[in-house]
Amino acid sequence: MAAIQLVLVYFQVMLLLWSFDDPSLIAEAQAMENPEICPSACGNVSIPYPFGMREGCYCDESLEIHCNSSNIPLLSINGTDLVVTDISVGDSTITVNFPIVFANCDGKERNTVVDLGGSPFVFSSDLNNFIASGCDNLALLIQNQSAVGGCMSICDHERSNNYLLSSCSGINCCQTSIPSYLKVYNVTLEGVNDGKGPGKKQPAKKCRHAYLVDGNWMDNRVYGWSGSIMTSYDIRDMDHVPVVLDWGIELRVYESLVNIGLFSNTSNTYNCQVLNPPPDSTSQMATVQCFCKAGFAGNPYLGHCEGIGVGFGALFLLIGLWQLYKVFKRRRNERLRERYFKRNGGLLLQEQLSSGEVHVEKVKLFASKELDKATDHYNVNRMLGQGGQGTVYKGMLADGKIIAVKKSKILDEGNLRQFINEVVILSQINHRNVVKLLGCCLETEVPLLVYEFIPNGTLSQLLHSPSDELPFTWEMRLRIATEVAGALSYLHSAASIPIYHRDVKSTNILLDDKYRAKVADFGTSKSVTIDQTHVTTLVQGTFGYLDPEYFQSSQFTDKSDVYSFGVVLVELLTGQKAVSFCRSEDEARSLVTYFLMSIEDNRLSGILDPQVKVQGRKEDIMMVAVLAKNCLSMKGKERPAMKEVTMVLEGIRNSHECQKSAKDFIIPQEIDYDANDFMEVPWHLVSVTADSD
């Protein structure tokens, strides 16, 4: 296909050069035909002549396209940059993103005026519609302080505020055509019944918005031709919509091109017509539009209008070559998917699932195309986060289900078993506080895991990036701590095979829509038998949460998870990070050391989070602090088991619930703590014996 295009271009260039005598014209023609000198696309948008992106590649400065660093084409008109989504030479149109006008819409008020005066562009009256949404809304198009169009919508309180735009016929929404040769406009949005008239109360202002929009684009969406049916709420969440501009080249530019021989008034293959503005127009710029004659197709501005009959043979040849290419490409992709499946551990996964040694539900194998589409080709704007094991993207499946796709890093043989290990482990887990694995994809270059989507971020974000809209209360901290402890207890003892997480930390604790905890990221987890030792040659984990005993011996046990959970408890108590360089060396960069020193130096109150001190009962806070201290014992045998930790936290929560109703009638006051308070804690609830493991 590329070879045929090159041959056609070569002959076109030779014919063009043969007809020129001026060397400067020859150089300009060569530049227009050479894609290295004049790029023909920016991103996925074709930029045909007379538009261009470099000097000498466009016929006039008004048709220059700027391709920014993100490969987004921009058209600059009177100092305003508009994003270009399509350019058509045959229709003499260019589609750009245009701002929506808002009024009373929660901070989205905007009435941007884009003036096309002095440019060869006008708003297309044939292809655009003016649409206004809102109850009792009078929307007017204003040009030169006069109304040149508009429409009015009335209220129907029985209909939902979120209505289909296909029913935009005057009730809650209206639309109309726009006048010809519109160069600039302003929009006014007024309420029809906004408290006007004697004795009427001023009602609450309603959200209203209006916009010019490409009628074809809107039809594709309001009738579901593009896949989903658009509603008024969809538009309200947008900032821009596509608008079609008619264009031509200025008459003075055209005449100069005719004089030097680049255009002909007597061509057999194309016609050019002059478009004069109406007498009452503020802009008197005449433009010229060129079209291929009937039976011809191509770019008339380059003299590339060729007979369609001549092109039929080439067309059939191209179709045949294209079909052959698709067959080869499909077979190649199938072989590539099979190779990736084997390389990414597909056979190893099948072996583990069929061995009978682990009891797992069937793991769904997703197709690579399905996940590619769900994540918008792994768009960087869909990225939820990055970790040591890979990158996580937000996606939406064809049935509307929201998912999280973990794209693992390129794996070597050792990491491959770790990846398959995560699949097998998560497939065994069925617990409300553990993130659910939906399936995986092994037919891509790097393997993919598909999880349920957890919408409210991580515990770390809630702790260390607090929001006034959602205060992190003591009650929430207790509940999350209890849920995480219960999940780890389940993994250690209640699951079909004991599972050690090995990387418990606040960034691996996700929060769902009700801010319930979900333990995530099992990339370094291990499933073990009761008599198995857990010695590894490579220490894995996160600094600040790492069990010192494991660090020294490389032997990981269930008590290593207990230590990491103890660090999370201290984070919940203090609101501080596990490792912080904001603390001085005297205070200790490690939160664990800082916490233990504070207890020893009788200044625990000074490091507690203010909300904890104000909202929590002294006895509850002291018991959680003692529990955290026990979890952080240097010797693993002196730490409680996760089952015991869960029981203690549940007991504190139950005690907290009993006091909750009484506490509503008491004004919270900050309380002090000293080392003697540790002696008053009911030690039988948090004591640890060597038998606990």
C-alpha positions in Angstrom: 0.0 0.0 0.0 2.8 2.4 1.0 4.7 1.5 -2.3 1.8 2.3 -4.5 1.3 5.6 -2.7 4.9 6.5 -3.2 4.7 5.7 -6.9 1.6 7.9 -7.3 3.2 10.8 -5.4 6.4 10.5 -7.5 4.5 10.9 -10.8 2.4 13.8 -9.4 5.5 15.6 -8.3 7.2 15.0 -11.7 4.2 16.4 -13.5 4.0 19.4 -11.2 7.7 20.1 -11.5 7.6 19.7 -15.4 5.0 22.5 -15.5 7.1 24.9 -13.5 9.8 27.2 -14.7 10.5 29.1 -11.4 13.0 27.2 -9.2 11.4 28.7 -6.1 8.1 27.1 -7.1 9.8 23.8 -7.7 11.3 23.9 -4.1 7.9 24.7 -2.7 6.2 21.9 -4.5 8.9 19.5 -3.4 8.4 20.6 0.2 4.7 20.0 0.1 5.1 16.5 -1.3 7.9 15.4 1.1 6.6 14.1 4.4 9.9 14.6 6.1 9.8 18.4 5.3 6.0 18.8 5.7 4.5 16.3 8.2 1.1 15.1 7.1 -0.4 14.3 10.6 -0.3 15.5 14.2 -1.3 12.6 16.6 -4.2 10.8 14.8 -5.3 13.9 12.9 -4.3 14.3 9.2 -3.1 17.8 8.3 -3.7 18.1 4.5 -2.5 21.0 2.3 -3.4 24.0 2.3 -3.0 23.5 6.0 0.5 22.8 7.4 2.6 22.7 10.5 5.9 24.2 9.2 6.8 27.4 7.3 6.4 26.7 3.6 4.0 23.8 4.2 0.8 25.9 4.4 -0.4 28.4 1.7 -1.2 31.1 4.3 -0.4 31.8 7.9 -4.1 31.7 8.9 -4.0 27.9 8.0 -1.0 27.1 10.1 -1.5 24.2 12.6 0.6 24.0 15.8 1.4 20.4 16.9 2.2 20.6 20.6 4.4 18.4 22.7 1.5 16.1 23.4 0.8 15.6 19.7 -2.4 17.6 19.9 -3.1 19.9 16.8 -4.0 23.5 17.6 -5.5 26.1 15.4 -4.8 29.7 16.6 -7.5 32.3 15.7 -7.0 35.8 17.1 -4.9 34.6 20.0 -7.2 31.6 21.0 -5.9 28.1 20.5 -8.6 25.6 19.5 -8.0 21.8 19.5 -8.4 20.4 16.0 -10.1 16.9 15.7 -10.6 16.7 11.9 -9.8 18.6 8.6 -11.7 17.8 5.4 -10.5 19.2 2.1 -13.4 17.8 0.1 -16.0 19.5 2.3 -13.9 22.6 3.1 -14.5 22.1 6.9 -12.4 21.9 10.0 -13.7 20.5 13.3 -12.5 22.1 16.5 -13.3 21.7 20.2 -15.4 24.7 21.4 -16.2 25.8 25.0 -19.6 25.3 26.5 -21.3 28.3 28.1 -22.4 27.7 31.7 -24.4 29.7 34.2 -25.1 28.8 37.9 -23.5 25.4 37.5 -21.3 25.0 40.7 -18.2 26.9 39.7 -18.3 26.1 36.0 -19.5 29.6 35.0 -17.9 30.4 31.6 -18.8 32.5 28.6 -15.8 32.4 26.4 -16.0 34.5 23.2 -14.0 33.3 20.2 -13.9 35.8 17.4 -13.3 34.4 13.9 -13.1 37.9 12.4 -10.2 38.5 10.1 -9.8 34.8 9.5 -11.0 32.6 6.6 -13.2 30.7 9.0 -17.0 30.9 9.7 -19.3 28.8 11.8 -21.0 26.3 9.5 -24.7 27.0 9.4 -25.3 23.7 7.6 -23.6 21.4 10.1 -23.9 23.1 13.5 -26.9 23.4 15.9 -27.4 25.7 18.8 -28.5 23.8 21.9 -29.5 25.1 25.3 -30.3 23.0 28.4 -32.0 24.0 31.6 -35.4 24.5 33.1 -37.3 27.8 32.1 -34.3 28.8 30.1 -34.1 31.6 27.5 -30.9 31.3 25.5 -30.0 33.9 22.9 -27.2 34.1 20.4 -25.9 37.7 20.4 -23.9 39.3 17.6 -23.1 43.0 17.6 -25.4 43.5 20.5 -28.3 42.1 18.5 -30.0 38.7 18.9 -29.4 36.6 15.8 -30.9 33.4 17.1 -32.0 31.5 20.2 -34.5 29.2 21.7 -36.5 28.8 24.9 -37.2 25.7 27.1 -39.9 25.3 29.7 -40.0 23.1 32.9 -41.5 19.7 33.3 -41.1 18.9 37.0 -42.3 15.3 36.5 -39.3 14.6 34.2 -35.9 13.8 35.6 -33.3 16.6 35.4 -31.1 14.0 33.6 -32.9 13.6 30.3 -32.0 12.2 26.9 -30.8 14.8 24.5 -32.7 13.0 21.7 -35.9 14.5 23.2 -34.5 18.1 23.1 -37.7 19.7 21.8 -38.5 22.6 24.2 -39.0 20.8 27.5 -36.0 21.3 29.7 -33.9 21.5 26.5 -34.2 23.3 23.1 -32.3 23.6 19.9 -32.2 25.7 16.8 -30.2 26.4 13.6 -27.7 29.3 13.4 -27.5 32.1 10.8 -25.2 32.0 7.8 -21.8 33.6 7.9 -21.6 33.8 11.7 -18.1 35.0 12.7 -18.5 35.8 16.4 -21.2 35.4 19.0 -22.0 35.7 22.6 -24.6 33.8 24.6 -27.0 35.0 27.2 -28.9 32.6 29.5 -31.9 34.0 31.4 -34.6 32.4 33.5 -38.1 32.8 32.0 -39.7 32.8 35.4 -36.9 33.9 37.7 -39.1 35.8 40.2 -40.4 38.4 37.7 -43.7 40.1 38.3 -45.4 41.5 41.4 -45.5 39.4 44.5 -43.3 36.6 43.1 -40.5 35.1 45.2 -37.0 34.9 43.8 -36.5 31.1 43.2 -33.2 29.3 43.5 -31.0 29.8 40.4 -30.9 26.8 38.2 -28.0 25.4 36.3 -28.2 26.3 32.6 -25.8 25.8 29.7 -25.7 26.3 26.0 -23.4 25.5 23.1 -22.8 25.3 19.4 -22.2 21.7 18.4 -21.6 19.6 15.3 -25.0 18.1 14.5 -23.6 14.8 13.2 -21.5 14.3 16.3 -24.5 15.0 18.5 -26.8 12.6 16.5 -24.2 9.8 16.8 -24.4 10.2 20.6 -28.0 11.1 21.4 -29.3 8.1 19.3 -26.7 5.7 20.5 -25.0 5.2 17.1 -21.6 5.6 18.7 -22.2 3.0 21.4 -23.8 4.9 24.3 -26.8 7.3 24.6 -25.8 10.8 25.8 -27.8 12.6 28.5 -27.9 16.2 29.7 -25.7 15.2 32.7 -23.1 13.9 30.3 -22.9 17.3 28.6 -22.9 19.1 31.9 -19.7 17.2 32.9 -17.9 18.3 29.7 -16.1 21.5 29.0 -15.9 21.4 25.2 -17.9 20.0 22.3 -16.9 19.7 18.6 -17.9 22.6 16.3 -17.5 22.7 12.5 -16.0 25.7 10.8 -16.2 26.3 7.0 -13.0 27.5 5.5 -11.4 28.6 2.3 -8.2 30.4 1.2 -8.3 34.2 1.1 -9.1 35.7 -2.3 -5.8 37.6 -2.4 -3.8 34.4 -1.7 -5.7 32.5 -4.4 -5.1 35.2 -7.0 -1.3 35.3 -6.2 -1.2 31.4 -6.5 -3.0 31.7 -9.9 -0.5 34.3 -11.1 2.4 32.0 -10.3 0.8 29.0 -11.9 -0.1 26.9 -8.8 -3.8 27.2 -9.7 -5.6 27.2 -13.0 -8.9 28.9 -13.8 -9.4 26.4 -16.7 -8.6 23.1 -15.0 -10.4 20.0 -16.3 -10.4 18.3 -13.0 -11.4 20.9 -10.3 -13.3 24.1 -9.9 -12.7 27.0 -7.5 -15.5 29.4 -6.4 -15.3 32.8 -4.7 -17.4 33.2 -1.5 -18.2 36.9 -0.8 -19.5 37.9 2.6 -23.0 39.4 2.8 -23.2 43.2 2.7 -24.2 43.5 6.4 -21.2 41.4 7.6 -18.6 43.1 9.8 -15.9 41.1 8.0 -15.5 41.8 4.2 -12.9 39.0 3.6 -13.7 37.0 0.5 -12.6 33.4 0.4 -12.1 30.8 -2.3 -13.1 27.1 -2.0 -11.9 24.5 -4.5 -13.6 21.1 -5.3 -12.8 18.2 -7.5 -15.2 17.9 -10.4 -17.7 15.1 -10.7 -15.8 11.8 -11.5 -12.6 13.0 -9.9 -11.2 12.8 -6.3 -8.2 14.1 -4.5 -6.8 17.4 -3.2 -7.6 20.2 -5.6 -5.2 22.6 -3.8 -2.3 20.3 -5.0 -3.8 19.6 -8.4 -4.4 16.0 -7.2 -7.9 15.5 -8.6 -7.7 12.2 -10.5 -10.2 10.3 -12.4 -12.1 7.8 -10.2 -12.3 5.3 -13.0 -8.5 5.2 -13.4 -8.3 4.6 -9.7 -10.6 1.5 -9.6 -7.9 -0.9 -10.6 -5.5 0.5 -8.0 -8.4 0.4 -5.5 -9.1 -3.3 -6.1 -5.3 -4.0 -5.9 -5.1 -2.1 -2.6 -8.2 -3.9 -1.2 -6.6 -7.3 -2.1 -3.3 -6.3 -0.6 -5.1 -5.0 2.5 -7.0 -8.2 3.0 -3.9 -10.3 2.6 -2.1 -8.0 5.1 -5.0 -8.5 7.6 -4.7 -12.3 7.3 -1.0 -12.3 7.9 -1.4 -9.8 10.7 -4.1 -11.9 12.4 -2.0 -15.1 12.1 1.0 -13.3 13.5 -0.9 -11.9 16.4 -2.3 -15.3 17.2 1.2 -16.8 17.3 2.4 -13.8 19.4 -0.4 -14.3 21.9 0.3 -18.0 22.2 4.0 -17.2 22.8 3.2 -14.5 25.4 0.8 -16.9 27.1 3.5 -19.5 27.5 6.2 -17.0 28.5 3.9 -15.3 31.0 3.3 -18.5 32.9 0.1 -19.7 31.3 1.2 -23.3 31.3 2.4 -22.9 34.9 -0.9 -21.4 35.9 -2.8 -24.3 34.3 -0.5 -26.8 36.0 -1.1 -25.2 39.5 -4.9 -25.0 38.9 -5.1 -28.6 37.8 -2.7 -30.0 40.3 -5.4 -30.3 43.1 -2.9 -28.9 45.6 -4.8 -25.6 45.8 -8.5 -25.2 45.8 -9.4 -22.2 43.6 -12.3 -20.9 41.7 -12.0 -20.7 37.9 -9.8 -17.7 37.0 -11.3 -15.7 34.0 -8.8 -15.2 31.2 -9.4 -11.8 29.7 -8.6 -11.0 26.0 -5.9 -8.4 25.5 -8.2 -6.4 23.2 -10.9 -6.2 25.9 -8.5 -4.7 28.4 -6.9 -2.4 25.9 -10.3 -0.9 25.1 -11.3 -0.9 28.8 -8.3 1.3 29.7 -8.4 3.5 26.6 -5.1 2.0 25.5 -3.6 2.3 29.0 -4.1 6.1 28.9 -1.8 7.8 31.4 -4.9 9.7 32.7 -6.4 6.3 33.7 -3.4 5.5 35.9 -4.3 4.9 39.6 -0.8 4.3 40.9 2.5 2.6 40.6 4.3 0.1 42.9 7.2 -2.2 43.0 5.3 -4.9 41.1 3.7 -2.8 38.4 1.3 0.0 37.4 -2.5 0.0 38.0 -5.0 1.5 35.6 -8.7 2.2 35.9 -10.9 0.6 33.2 -14.5 -0.1 32.2 -15.6 -3.3 30.6 -18.2 -3.5 27.8 -20.9 -4.4 30.4 -20.2 -1.2 32.3 -18.3 -2.8 35.2 -15.5 -0.7 36.6 -12.2 -2.6 37.1 -8.6 -2.0 38.1 -6.0 -3.5 35.7 -2.5 -4.2 37.2 0.1 -4.1 34.4 3.1 -6.0 35.8 6.7 -5.1 35.0 8.6 -7.1 32.5 9.3 -10.4 34.3 12.3 -12.6 34.4 12.0 -16.3 35.3 12.0 -15.7 39.0 9.4 -12.9 38.9 7.2 -15.1 36.7 6.6 -17.5 39.5 5.9 -14.6 41.8 3.2 -13.3 39.4 1.5 -16.7 39.0 1.8 -17.0 42.8 -0.3 -13.8 43.2 -2.9 -15.2 40.8 -3.2 -18.5 42.7 -3.2 -16.9 46.1 -5.9 -14.3 45.3 -8.0 -17.0 43.7 -8.2 -18.8 47.0 -9.3 -15.7 49.0 -12.9 -14.9 49.6 -13.1 -12.2 52.3 -15.0 -8.9 52.3 -11.9 -7.0 53.4 -9.6 -8.5 50.7 -9.6 -7.0 47.2 -11.2 -9.5 44.8 -9.3 -10.9 41.8 -11.6 -11.0 38.7 -9.1 -12.6 36.3 -5.9 -12.1 34.4 -4.6 -11.7 30.9 -1.4 -13.6 29.8 -1.4 -13.0 26.1 0.3 -9.6 26.3 4.0 -8.7 26.5 3.6 -8.2 30.2 1.0 -10.1 32.2 -2.1 -8.3 33.5 -4.2 -8.8 36.6 -7.9 -7.6 36.7 -9.3 -6.6 40.1 -12.5 -5.1 41.4 -12.2 -1.3 41.4 -11.9 0.2 44.8 -12.9 3.9 44.4 -11.7 5.8 47.5 -7.9 5.5 47.2 -5.6 4.2 49.9 -5.4 4.5 53.7 -2.1 6.3 53.2 -3.9 9.0 51.2 -6.7 9.4 53.7 -4.1 9.6 56.6 -1.5 11.9 55.0 -3.6 14.0 52.7 -6.6 14.9 54.9 -9.7 16.5 53.6 -12.0 18.9 55.4 -14.9 17.3 53.6 -14.1 13.9 55.2 -12.6 14.1 58.7 -10.8 10.9 59.6 -12.5 10.2 62.9 -11.4 7.9 65.7 -14.3 5.6 65.0 -13.2 5.2 61.4 -9.7 4.5 62.4 -10.8 1.8 64.9 -13.1 0.2 62.3 -10.4 0.2 59.5 -7.8 -1.3 61.9 -10.2 -4.0 63.0 -11.1 -4.8 59.3 -7.5 -5.1 58.3 -6.6 -7.2 61.3 -9.6 -9.5 60.5 -8.4 -9.9 56.9 -4.8 -10.8 57.9 -6.1 -13.2 60.6 -8.2 -14.9 57.9 -5.2 -15.1 55.6 -3.0 -16.6 58.4 -5.5 -19.1 59.8 -8.9 -19.3 58.2 -8.0 -19.6 54.5 -7.7 -23.0 53.0 -3.9 -22.7 53.0 -2.1 -20.2 55.3 -1.1 -17.1 53.4 1.5 -14.5 54.5 1.0 -11.1 52.9 4.7 -9.9 53.3 4.1 -6.3 52.4 1.4 -4.9 54.8 1.4 -1.1 54.7 -1.0 1.8 54.5 -0.6 2.2 50.7 -1.7 -1.5 50.3 -4.9 -0.9 52.2 -7.6 0.4 49.8 -10.9 2.0 50.8 -14.2 1.2 49.0 -17.2 3.5 48.5 -18.2 3.1 52.2 -14.6 3.5 53.4 -14.3 -0.1 54.3 -10.8 -1.5 54.2 -9.6 -3.9 51.4 -6.2 -5.4 51.7 -4.4 -5.4 48.3 -1.1 -6.1 46.5 -0.2 -9.8 47.0 2.7 -9.7 44.6 5.2 -10.8 47.3 2.8 -13.1 49.2 3.5 -16.8 50.0 1.1 -19.7 50.6 2.7 -22.2 53.0 2.1 -25.5 54.7 2.2 -25.8 58.4 5.6 -27.5 58.6 7.2 -25.4 55.9 10.1 -23.0 56.7 10.0 -19.6 55.1 13.6 -18.8 54.3 14.4 -16.6 51.3 17.7 -15.3 49.8 16.1 -12.0 48.9 14.5 -9.8 51.6 11.3 -8.2 50.2 9.1 -5.6 51.7 9.0 -1.8 52.4 11.4 0.1 54.5 9.7 1.4 57.7 7.3 -1.6 57.8 10.0 -4.4 57.5 10.2 -6.9 60.4 13.8 -6.4 61.9 13.9 -10.2 62.7 13.1 -11.1 59.1 15.6 -8.5 57.9 18.3 -10.2 59.9 17.4 -13.9 59.4 15.6 -13.8 56.0 13.0 -16.0 57.7 9.5 -14.7 57.2 6.7 -15.8 59.6 3.1 -14.8 60.4 4.6 -12.5 63.1 6.4 -10.5 60.3 2.9 -9.5 59.1 2.0 -8.6 62.7 5.0 -6.3 62.9 4.0 -4.5 59.7 0.4 -4.2 61.0 1.8 -2.6 64.2 3.4 0.1 62.1 0.0 0.7 60.4 -1.6 1.0 63.9 1.0 3.7 64.9 0.2 5.5 61.6 -3.5 5.5 62.6 -2.7 6.8 66.1 -0.3 9.6 65.0 -1.3 10.4 61.4 2.4 10.4 60.6 4.3 8.5 57.9 6.3 5.3 58.6 9.5 7.1 57.4 9.7 10.8 57.5 12.6 13.2 56.8 10.6 16.0 58.3 11.5 14.7 61.8 14.9 15.5 63.1 17.5 12.8 63.6 17.1 13.2 67.4 13.4 12.5 67.0 14.1 9.5 64.7 13.2 9.2 61.1 11.6 5.9 61.7 8.0 6.2 63.1 8.4 3.0 65.1 11.5 4.3 66.9 9.8 7.7 67.3 6.7 6.0 68.8 8.6 3.7 71.2 10.9 6.6 72.3 7.8 8.8 73.0 6.3 6.1 75.3 9.6 5.6 77.1 10.1 9.4 77.5 6.5 9.9 78.8 5.4 12.1 75.9 3.0 9.9 73.9 0.3 12.6 74.0 2.7 14.9 72.0 2.8 12.6 68.9 -0.9 11.6 68.8 -3.1 12.9 65.9 -5.2 15.9 67.2 -8.4 14.2 66.1 -7.5 11.0 68.0 -6.8 13.0 71.2 -10.1 15.0 71.0 -12.4 12.1 69.9 -11.0 9.0 71.4 -11.5 7.7 75.0 -8.3 7.7 77.0 -8.7 4.0 77.8 -9.3 3.0 74.2 -6.3 5.0 72.9 -4.0 3.6 75.6 -5.1 0.0 74.7 -4.4 0.5 71.0 -1.0 2.1 71.8 -0.1 -0.9 74.0 -1.3 -3.3 71.3 0.8 -1.5 68.7 3.8 -1.7 71.1 3.3 -5.4 71.5 3.1 -5.9 67.7 6.4 -4.1 67.4 8.4 -6.3 69.7 11.8 -7.1 68.4 11.3 -10.8 68.9 8.6 -12.4 66.8 7.6 -14.9 69.6 6.7 -11.9 71.8 4.2 -10.5 69.3 0.5 -11.5 69.4 -1.0 -13.6 66.6 -3.3 -11.7 64.2 -6.3 -13.6 65.7 -5.5 -12.1 69.1 -5.0 -8.7 67.7 -8.4 -8.9 66.0 -10.1 -9.9 69.2 -8.5 -7.0 71.1 -9.5 -4.5 68.5 -13.1 -5.9 68.3 -13.3 -5.6 72.1 -12.2 -1.9 72.0 -14.7 -1.2 69.2 -17.5 -2.8 71.2 -16.5 -0.7 74.2 -16.4 2.4 72.0 -19.9 1.7 70.6 -21.3 1.3 74.2 -19.9 4.8 75.0 -20.9 6.4 71.8 -24.4 7.5 72.8 -23.2 9.0 76.0 -20.3 10.7 74.3 -22.7 12.7 72.1 -23.8 14.7 75.1 -20.2 15.4 76.3 -18.1 18.2 74.8 -14.8 16.6 73.7 -11.7 17.8 75.5 -8.1 17.0 74.8 -6.5 14.7 77.4 -3.0 14.1 78.6 -1.2 10.8 78.8 1.8 9.8 80.8 3.8 6.6 81.2 1.8 5.6 84.3 -1.3 5.2 82.2 0.3 2.1 80.7 0.1 0.5 84.1 -3.6 1.1 84.2 -4.4 -0.7 80.9 -6.2 -4.1 81.4 -3.1 -6.1 80.4 -5.0 -9.4 80.2 -6.5 -8.2 76.9 -3.2 -7.4 75.2 -0.8 -9.7 76.9 1.4 -12.0 74.8 2.7 -15.3 75.7 5.2 -17.5 73.9 2.4 -19.9 73.1 0.6 -17.4 70.9 2.2 -18.7 67.7 
